Amino acid sequence: MHLEGRILKKDTDTAFLKHLSVVAEKNDSINPSLYEKYDVKRGLRYANGTGVLVGLTKIGDVVGYEIEDGKKVPIPGKLLYRGYDVAELVHDAEKHNDFCYEQTVYLLIFGKLPTKKQLEDFKKYLGSLHVLPPNFTEDMIMKAPSNDIMNKIARGVLASYSYDPDPENRDVSNIMRQCLELISRFSTLAAYAYQAKRRYYDGKSMYIHNPLPELSTAENFLRLIRADGKYSKLEAQIIDLALILHAEHGGGNNSSFTVHVVSSADTDTYSAIAAAVGSLKGRRHGGANIRVMEMMDDIKSHVKNWSDEKALREYLTKIATKKAFDKTGLIYGMGHAIYTVSDPRAILLNELAEKLAKEKGLLDEFNLYKRIEHIAPEVLYSIHGTGKQICANVDFFSGFVYTMMEIPRELFTPLFAISRIAGWCAHRIEEVSAGGRIYRPAYKNVSSERKYIPMDQRK
């Protein structure tokens, strides 16, 4: 077909598909009042934003308030892994100048804190699994690159099924093996997918370094994405911290719920984890820190004097009243469904962010973030008048931290996945061990029965 013919066909196809999409949207619309009429919890949330209870877990918990005399009382936020305060886990690791993500994985998967010897053995085992299976890189990544790294990770997870000698075995011991292999290889998979994207989509050089078994997950990630494989101890510590803080979040998040739902159908590990990757890829879930960075780009382009709090307040007001940035009225990185007084993840990340900003000569920009963290809740309260306390969440700072280390934005969500694979695997094992019933939620049909129209009578 000549070029002119191909263009004409493409235009015709586009018009045809646009017409069909309008028909589908028209017939799929549902009156919002019906959700209230039938008491349907949209997004599995109550009107106050809290999640509908759909299961039980022993893996993680998110605490942002206490109940006193039947009323919620906001308290400083806590993130608990297997009942332990994550802040204590982080500070204990800092005291020993040690990387802690691997210990976090051990805690989430096995439900207990490891002894020093148990942790050393576990690190060695994970380290031995960093390398992808023979020919996997060439056949599954380089021969089929993707412009989206999360898409490539999901495909890589599914492809791992073909390299597994026993992929359908549902015994917990076999699922454990599969999970630990995925946890260890996720950073390698993400880094190689990034390198392939650079080569085939960005027209840049591609660097394939071998992961080293003696390095932590954080160190290997930085080594694999950089041309020279170099990084500072502080950079590795911050990536390690980010991995710890994103490894699990109370079981009430979309991707962990996805693992439970898909696992309850009695499918294989790779199908369940690939589904979770697809969930995290969504802009309403794993891409929040990218939206923060886009918002900050917009703020910096409109407010030239970053120390001018009055100008910052005025522009944040424009954003919150849908007159600036993306016109949604959202100040990204502000507020959380559970945390009220503070997000413990943001506090912990903030401590090292300031240290990194000093090292990189970016204190002015760090102080801009701190000013917005202070001003934004006041702006939102003045506009909406809600009594709920609002704090900066972890997404407000994480993107800035990654940017200071020159990690490209297309790796922000994959970095989240490298961390959250630990929580997903813990939920996978929990569902297989303690679940036993397929998730089958009810949907109320709100359409009426219609008389069938034979083909020759349709208009």
C-alpha positions as CSV (number, residue, x, y, z in Angstrom):
1,M,0.0,0.0,0.0
2,H,1.4,3.5,-0.9
3,L,2.1,6.0,1.8
4,E,-1.0,8.1,0.8
5,G,-3.2,5.0,1.1
6,R,-1.8,4.1,4.5
7,I,-2.5,7.6,5.8
8,L,-6.0,7.6,4.5
9,K,-6.7,4.2,6.0
10,K,-5.3,5.3,9.4
11,D,-7.5,8.4,9.3
12,T,-10.5,6.3,8.5
13,D,-9.7,3.8,11.3
14,T,-9.3,6.6,13.8
15,A,-12.7,8.1,12.9
16,F,-14.3,4.6,13.1
17,L,-12.8,3.9,16.5
18,K,-13.7,7.4,17.8
19,H,-17.3,6.8,16.8
20,L,-17.4,3.4,18.6
21,S,-15.8,4.9,21.7
22,V,-18.5,7.5,21.9
23,V,-21.2,4.8,21.6
24,A,-19.5,2.7,24.4
25,E,-19.1,5.7,26.7
26,K,-22.7,6.7,26.2
27,N,-24.0,3.2,27.1
28,D,-21.6,2.7,30.0
29,S,-22.5,5.9,31.9
30,I,-24.0,5.4,35.4
31,N,-25.8,8.1,37.3
32,P,-23.7,8.9,40.4
33,S,-26.8,9.1,42.6
34,L,-27.3,5.4,42.2
35,Y,-24.2,4.7,44.2
36,E,-25.8,6.5,47.1
37,K,-29.2,4.9,46.5
38,Y,-27.8,1.3,46.7
39,D,-25.2,2.2,49.4
40,V,-22.3,1.2,47.1
41,K,-18.9,2.2,48.5
42,R,-17.2,3.7,45.4
43,G,-13.6,2.7,45.2
44,L,-14.3,0.4,48.3
45,R,-14.2,3.5,50.4
46,Y,-16.6,5.0,52.9
47,A,-17.7,8.6,52.6
48,N,-15.0,9.7,55.1
49,G,-12.3,8.2,52.9
50,T,-11.5,5.1,55.0
51,G,-11.3,1.8,53.3
52,V,-14.0,-0.9,53.4
53,L,-12.9,-3.9,55.4
54,V,-12.4,-6.7,52.8
55,G,-10.0,-9.0,54.6
56,L,-7.6,-9.7,57.4
57,T,-3.8,-9.4,57.4
58,K,-0.8,-9.8,59.8
59,I,1.7,-8.1,57.4
60,G,1.4,-4.4,57.8
61,D,-0.6,-1.5,59.4
62,V,-1.0,2.2,58.9
63,V,-1.9,4.3,62.0
64,G,-3.0,7.9,61.8
65,Y,-5.6,8.3,64.5
66,E,-7.0,6.9,67.7
67,I,-10.7,6.4,68.6
68,E,-11.7,8.2,71.8
69,D,-15.4,8.2,72.8
70,G,-16.3,7.1,69.3
71,K,-14.5,9.9,67.6
72,K,-11.2,10.0,65.6
73,V,-8.4,11.8,67.3
74,P,-5.4,12.5,64.9
75,I,-2.0,11.3,66.1
76,P,1.5,11.3,64.5
77,G,1.5,8.6,61.9
78,K,3.0,5.2,62.3
79,L,3.9,2.6,59.7
80,L,4.0,-1.0,61.2
81,Y,5.6,-4.0,59.5
82,R,4.5,-7.2,61.3
83,G,3.8,-5.1,64.4
84,Y,7.1,-3.3,64.5
85,D,7.4,0.4,64.0
86,V,9.4,1.0,60.8
87,A,11.0,4.1,62.3
88,E,12.7,1.8,64.9
89,L,13.8,-0.6,62.2
90,V,15.4,2.2,60.2
91,H,17.1,3.9,63.2
92,D,18.5,0.6,64.4
93,A,20.0,-0.1,61.0
94,E,21.5,3.5,60.9
95,K,23.1,2.9,64.3
96,H,24.9,-0.2,62.8
97,N,25.6,1.7,59.5
98,D,23.9,-1.1,57.6
99,F,21.6,-1.4,54.7
100,C,18.2,-2.6,55.9
101,Y,16.0,-3.4,52.9
102,E,17.0,-7.1,53.0
103,Q,16.1,-7.3,56.7
104,T,12.8,-5.7,55.8
105,V,12.2,-8.4,53.2
106,Y,13.0,-11.1,55.8
107,L,10.6,-9.5,58.3
108,L,7.7,-9.1,55.8
109,I,8.0,-12.6,54.3
110,F,8.7,-14.6,57.4
111,G,7.0,-12.5,60.1
112,K,9.9,-12.3,62.5
113,L,13.1,-10.3,62.9
114,P,16.2,-12.2,61.9
115,T,19.2,-12.8,64.1
116,K,22.5,-11.5,62.8
117,K,23.5,-15.0,61.4
118,Q,20.0,-15.5,59.9
119,L,20.3,-12.1,58.1
120,E,23.8,-12.8,56.8
121,D,22.7,-16.1,55.4
122,F,19.6,-14.5,53.9
123,K,21.6,-11.7,52.3
124,K,23.9,-14.2,50.7
125,Y,21.0,-16.2,49.3
126,L,19.3,-13.1,47.8
127,G,22.7,-11.9,46.5
128,S,23.1,-15.2,44.6
129,L,19.8,-14.5,42.8
130,H,20.4,-11.0,41.4
131,V,21.5,-12.3,38.0
132,L,18.7,-13.0,35.5
133,P,18.4,-16.6,34.1
134,P,20.6,-17.5,31.1
135,N,19.7,-15.7,27.9
136,F,16.8,-13.8,29.6
137,T,18.4,-10.4,29.1
138,E,19.0,-11.0,25.4
139,D,15.7,-12.8,24.5
140,M,13.2,-11.2,26.9
141,I,14.5,-7.6,27.3
142,M,16.7,-6.6,24.4
143,K,14.7,-8.3,21.7
144,A,11.4,-6.8,22.9
145,P,12.2,-3.4,24.6
146,S,9.4,-1.1,25.8
147,N,9.1,2.6,26.0
148,D,7.5,2.1,29.5
149,I,9.7,0.4,32.0
150,M,6.8,-0.8,34.2
151,N,5.3,-2.5,31.1
152,K,8.6,-4.3,30.5
153,I,8.8,-5.4,34.2
154,A,5.3,-6.9,34.0
155,R,6.3,-8.7,30.8
156,G,9.5,-9.8,32.4
157,V,7.6,-11.3,35.4
158,L,5.3,-13.2,33.0
159,A,8.3,-14.4,31.0
160,S,9.9,-15.7,34.1
161,Y,7.3,-18.4,34.1
162,S,9.0,-20.0,31.1
163,Y,12.3,-20.1,32.9
164,D,10.9,-21.8,36.0
165,P,11.2,-25.6,36.1
166,D,8.1,-25.8,38.4
167,P,5.9,-22.8,37.7
168,E,2.5,-24.3,38.6
169,N,3.4,-25.8,41.9
170,R,1.3,-24.1,44.6
171,D,3.1,-25.5,47.6
172,V,4.2,-22.7,49.9
173,S,7.8,-23.8,49.8
174,N,7.8,-23.4,46.0
175,I,5.9,-20.1,46.1
176,M,8.6,-18.9,48.6
177,R,11.3,-19.8,46.1
178,Q,9.6,-18.0,43.3
179,C,9.0,-14.9,45.5
180,L,12.6,-14.7,46.7
181,E,13.8,-15.0,43.1
182,L,11.5,-12.2,42.0
183,I,12.4,-10.0,44.9
184,S,16.1,-10.4,44.2
185,R,15.8,-9.9,40.4
186,F,13.4,-7.0,40.3
187,S,16.2,-4.3,40.5
188,T,18.1,-6.1,37.7
189,L,15.0,-6.4,35.6
190,A,14.1,-2.7,36.0
191,A,17.7,-1.5,35.3
192,Y,18.1,-3.6,32.2
193,A,14.6,-2.5,30.9
194,Y,15.8,1.1,31.4
195,Q,19.0,0.5,29.5
196,A,17.1,-1.1,26.6
197,K,14.7,1.9,26.6
198,R,17.7,4.3,26.4
199,R,19.1,2.4,23.5
200,Y,16.1,1.7,21.4
201,Y,13.8,4.7,22.2
202,D,16.1,7.5,23.4
203,G,19.0,6.9,21.0
204,K,21.5,6.8,23.8
205,S,24.2,4.4,24.8
206,M,23.2,1.3,26.7
207,Y,25.3,-0.1,29.6
208,I,24.8,-3.6,30.9
209,H,26.7,-4.2,34.1
210,N,26.5,-7.5,36.0
211,P,24.9,-7.3,39.4
212,L,27.3,-8.2,42.2
213,P,26.2,-10.7,44.9
214,E,27.9,-8.9,47.8
215,L,26.0,-5.7,47.1
216,S,22.7,-4.7,48.6
217,T,19.6,-4.2,46.5
218,A,20.1,-0.4,46.7
219,E,23.7,-0.5,45.7
220,N,23.1,-2.9,42.8
221,F,20.3,-0.7,41.5
222,L,22.5,2.4,41.4
223,R,25.4,0.4,39.9
224,L,23.2,-1.0,37.1
225,I,21.5,2.2,36.0
226,R,24.7,4.4,35.8
227,A,27.2,4.3,33.0
228,D,30.2,4.2,35.3
229,G,28.5,2.1,38.0
230,K,29.5,4.5,40.7
231,Y,27.5,5.9,43.6
232,S,28.1,7.4,47.0
233,K,27.4,5.7,50.3
234,L,24.8,8.4,51.1
235,E,23.0,7.8,47.8
236,A,22.9,4.1,48.4
237,Q,21.6,4.7,52.0
238,I,18.8,6.9,50.7
239,I,17.7,4.4,48.0
240,D,17.8,1.7,50.7
241,L,15.6,3.9,52.9
242,A,13.2,4.5,50.1
243,L,13.0,0.8,49.5
244,I,12.2,0.2,53.2
245,L,9.5,2.8,53.3
246,H,7.7,1.7,50.2
247,A,7.9,-2.1,50.8
248,E,4.5,-2.4,52.3
249,H,1.6,-0.1,53.3
250,G,-1.0,-1.7,55.5
251,G,-2.4,-4.1,52.9
252,G,-5.1,-1.6,52.0
253,N,-3.5,-0.3,48.8
254,N,-4.6,-1.2,45.3
255,S,-1.7,-3.3,44.2
256,S,-1.5,-5.5,47.3
257,F,-5.3,-6.0,47.1
258,T,-4.7,-7.0,43.5
259,V,-2.3,-9.7,44.7
260,H,-4.9,-11.1,47.1
261,V,-7.7,-11.1,44.5
262,V,-5.7,-12.7,41.7
263,S,-4.0,-15.2,44.1
264,S,-7.5,-16.2,45.5
265,A,-8.3,-17.5,42.0
266,D,-5.6,-20.2,42.6
267,T,-3.3,-18.9,39.8
268,D,0.5,-19.0,39.5
269,T,2.9,-16.6,41.3
270,Y,3.9,-14.8,38.1
271,S,0.4,-14.0,37.0
272,A,-0.4,-12.6,40.5
273,I,2.7,-10.4,40.6
274,A,2.4,-9.2,37.0
275,A,-1.1,-8.1,37.9
276,A,0.2,-6.1,40.8
277,V,2.8,-4.4,38.6
278,G,0.0,-3.4,36.3
279,S,-1.9,-1.9,39.2
280,L,1.2,0.1,40.5
281,K,1.8,1.4,37.0
282,G,-1.5,3.3,37.2
283,R,-1.2,7.1,37.6
284,R,-3.6,7.0,40.6
285,H,-1.2,4.6,42.5
286,G,2.5,4.5,41.7
287,G,2.9,7.7,39.7
288,A,2.1,10.2,42.4
289,N,5.7,11.5,42.9
290,I,6.0,12.2,39.2
291,R,2.9,14.4,39.5
292,V,4.5,16.2,42.4
293,M,7.6,16.9,40.2
294,E,5.5,18.2,37.4
295,M,3.7,20.5,39.8
296,M,7.0,21.7,41.2
297,D,8.3,22.4,37.7
298,D,5.2,24.5,37.2
299,I,5.5,26.4,40.5
300,K,9.2,27.1,39.9
301,S,8.4,28.5,36.4
302,H,5.8,30.9,37.9
303,V,7.4,31.9,41.2
304,K,10.9,33.1,40.6
305,N,11.7,34.1,44.1
306,W,11.5,30.8,46.0
307,S,11.8,32.5,49.4
308,D,8.7,34.7,48.8
309,E,6.1,33.0,50.9
310,K,3.4,35.4,49.8
311,A,3.9,34.6,46.1
312,L,4.0,30.9,46.9
313,R,0.8,31.1,48.8
314,E,-0.9,33.0,46.0
315,Y,0.2,30.5,43.3
316,L,-0.8,27.5,45.5
317,T,-4.2,29.1,45.9
318,K,-4.5,29.3,42.1
319,I,-3.6,25.6,41.9
320,A,-6.1,24.6,44.6
321,T,-8.9,26.6,43.0
322,K,-8.3,25.0,39.6
323,K,-6.9,28.1,38.0
324,A,-3.3,26.9,37.5
325,F,-1.2,23.8,36.7
326,D,-3.5,20.9,35.6
327,K,-6.7,22.6,36.8
328,T,-7.7,19.6,39.0
329,G,-7.5,21.6,42.2
330,L,-5.1,19.1,43.7
331,I,-1.8,20.0,45.4
332,Y,0.0,16.8,44.8
333,G,1.9,15.3,47.7
334,M,-0.5,16.8,50.3
335,G,-2.8,14.7,52.4
336,H,-3.4,11.0,52.9
337,A,-6.4,8.8,53.6
338,I,-5.1,7.7,57.0
339,Y,-2.2,9.9,58.0
340,T,-3.3,13.2,59.5
341,V,-0.7,14.9,61.7
342,S,2.3,13.4,59.9
343,D,3.4,10.7,57.4
344,P,6.2,8.8,59.1
345,R,7.7,7.9,55.7
346,A,8.0,11.6,54.8
347,I,9.7,12.4,58.1
348,L,12.3,9.6,57.7
349,L,13.0,10.5,54.1
350,N,13.2,14.2,55.0
351,E,16.0,13.6,57.4
352,L,18.3,12.2,54.7
353,A,17.0,14.5,52.0
354,E,18.4,17.6,53.7
355,K,21.7,15.9,54.1
356,L,21.8,15.0,50.4
357,A,20.7,18.5,49.4
358,K,23.7,19.9,51.3
359,E,26.0,17.5,49.5
360,K,24.6,18.3,46.1
361,G,24.4,22.1,46.7
362,L,20.6,22.1,46.4
363,L,19.6,23.5,49.8
364,D,17.6,26.4,48.1
365,E,15.4,23.9,46.4
366,F,15.0,21.8,49.5
367,N,13.9,24.9,51.4
368,L,11.3,25.5,48.7
369,Y,9.8,22.1,49.4
370,K,9.8,22.8,53.1
371,R,8.0,26.2,52.6
372,I,5.4,24.5,50.4
373,E,5.0,21.7,53.0
374,H,4.1,24.4,55.5
375,I,2.0,26.6,53.3
376,A,-0.1,24.1,51.3
377,P,-2.2,22.7,54.2
378,E,-3.1,26.2,55.2
379,V,-4.1,27.1,51.7
380,L,-6.3,23.9,51.4
381,Y,-7.9,24.6,54.7
382,S,-8.7,28.2,53.8
383,I,-10.4,27.0,50.6
384,H,-12.2,23.9,51.6
385,G,-12.7,24.6,55.3
386,T,-12.4,20.9,56.2
387,G,-11.5,20.0,59.8
388,K,-9.3,17.2,58.8
389,Q,-5.6,17.8,59.3
390,I,-3.4,17.6,56.2
391,C,0.3,16.7,56.1
392,A,2.8,16.2,53.3
393,N,3.0,12.5,52.3
394,V,6.1,10.6,51.2
395,D,5.4,11.3,47.5
396,F,6.0,15.0,48.1
397,F,9.7,14.4,48.9
398,S,10.6,11.2,47.1
399,G,10.7,12.5,43.6
400,F,12.9,15.4,44.7
401,V,15.3,13.0,46.4
402,Y,15.5,10.8,43.3
403,T,16.1,13.9,41.1
404,M,19.0,15.0,43.3
405,M,20.6,11.7,42.5
406,E,19.9,12.2,38.8
407,I,17.6,9.2,38.6
408,P,15.3,9.8,35.6
409,R,11.6,10.1,36.1
410,E,10.8,7.0,34.1
411,L,12.5,5.1,36.9
412,F,10.5,6.5,39.8
413,T,7.6,4.0,39.6
414,P,9.9,1.1,38.8
415,L,11.9,2.0,41.9
416,F,8.6,1.8,43.8
417,A,8.0,-1.7,42.3
418,I,11.5,-2.9,43.3
419,S,10.5,-2.1,46.9
420,R,6.9,-3.2,46.9
421,I,7.6,-6.6,45.5
422,A,8.5,-7.6,49.1
423,G,5.0,-6.6,50.3
424,W,3.3,-8.2,47.3
425,C,5.1,-11.5,47.9
426,A,4.2,-11.4,51.6
427,H,0.5,-10.9,50.7
428,R,0.7,-13.7,48.0
429,I,2.0,-16.2,50.6
430,E,-0.5,-15.0,53.2
431,E,-3.4,-15.4,50.7
432,V,-2.3,-18.9,49.7
433,S,-1.7,-19.9,53.4
434,A,-4.8,-18.4,55.0
435,G,-7.3,-17.4,52.3
436,G,-8.9,-20.4,50.6
437,R,-11.8,-18.7,48.9
438,I,-12.0,-16.8,45.7
439,Y,-12.8,-13.1,45.9
440,R,-16.2,-12.6,44.3
441,P,-17.6,-9.1,45.1
442,A,-21.2,-8.2,44.2
443,Y,-22.1,-5.6,41.6
444,K,-25.7,-4.3,41.4
445,N,-27.0,-4.3,37.9
446,V,-28.8,-0.9,37.3
447,S,-30.0,-1.5,33.8
448,S,-33.5,-2.8,32.9
449,E,-34.3,-5.9,30.9
450,R,-34.9,-5.1,27.2
451,K,-36.9,-6.8,24.5
452,Y,-34.5,-8.3,21.9
453,I,-34.6,-6.7,18.4
454,P,-34.0,-9.1,15.5
455,M,-31.2,-8.1,13.1
456,D,-33.6,-7.2,10.2
457,Q,-35.6,-4.8,12.4
458,R,-32.7,-2.8,13.8
459,K,-32.1,0.8,12.7
